[in-house]
């Protein structure tokens, strides 16, 4: 089946079903291998080839820049949301009691 792949050297970074700038047309049998766009397949001799060393690196995980800050911001947002939920509950209880606090 016809697909379009984006390569980083010979490493497959993405695979799509439509033409797009920077992607090259290839013919690959389906079903596609699981993880073909996960960064651990190489395009060699017209075929997608699993590279175990790339897969191992990928599975170990590389810290994403800014992830710690993002996690901290998400935690702060969750705390704020919980506080707002409590305020909403207080308002509903006040309304349910006829406006008397």
Secondary structure, DSSP 8 states (H G I E B T S, - for coil): -EEEEEEETTEEEEEESS--TT-EEEE--SS--TTTTTT-EEEETTEEEE-HHHHHHHHH----TTHHHHHHHHHHHHHHHHHHHHHHHHHHHHHHTTT--
